[in-house]
Amino acid sequence: MSMATVGNISFEPGFPSRARLIGADPAPADVLTNLEPKQRDTVRELLDASGAVHFRGFGIRTIDQFETAAQSLLGQLAPYRGGDAPRRAEKGFVYNAAGPDKSRVLRAHNELSYAPWHPKTLCFGCGRPADEGGATTLIDGHRVYESLPPRIRDAFRTRGVTYIQHLPHAAGDPSGIKSWPETFETDSKDDVMELCQSSYTSAKWTPLGLLTTNRTPGTLEVGSDDRIAWFNQAHIWRKDPTITPKVSDMGVWETRLGYGATYGDGTEISTPDIEQVSATLHDCTVPVNWEAGDLLLVDNQAVMHGRMPYAGERQVFVAFA
Ligand SMILES: [Fe+2]
């Protein structure tokens, strides 16, 4: 698709693709929540082809406007269940996308790629940009896959990744690891074990907390063209062996809390390989700068997202579907 104007919106393919409201409208947010069928089709087409669409000019500034817009674009919103980030719903299933430490880069990832369930689509919205920095970063997973040496990408594609997490019983653990009640948004041991046994590869209680493993693919086929995309969080979960030794030894895992990742068959991912992955991700990173009122739709299977460091009060909403 080339650049096109459909009604009062101009669409421009790219990474990310762009959608802009043309001319002044007394209620720009209503335009976005009441897209014409042809405009809706164009958004879907661009999202399928590029994996990300950046909307500007629709004035989605408040949490209420964001919730309405996200529901109209995504349909039913979903909770952030099973996630490793400290995150609380602000309204319904609208969350704050801030991330833990604003002075540091939030490394790009596919949302919940380590969990048995992940959202198909994400919607970000900017109530207020940071005073400085704070761009959301995007990485095209297909470009990553194509850029990696065949030996590494084939290993992830054919062997997958196993994610290991050992979560403490209570919030505020000195390890800084999110507890299982926080992770699963419930205090019920029975509910959590039922959920984990039905969806994780393994799950067990230990004196320290809840220990689970989850074997998943390391790549996915995405879009209507079934292109192969990088889809894993090994570069974040797989810590350096000096920090997390014996990552493939489940006996050792019973005695320490934390997160780890191995290949799907339980063998270690080597340090040079993970460094190559991180370097490739870095090379493929595209920043998206925010203006208040912007919206960003991301195909979570096709595209990774992260965040640059920032200063000031940045308000970015996120919803999952
Ligand atoms: Fe995220």
Residues whose N, C-alpha, C, O or C-beta is under 5 A from the ligand:
A	BS01	LIG	E111
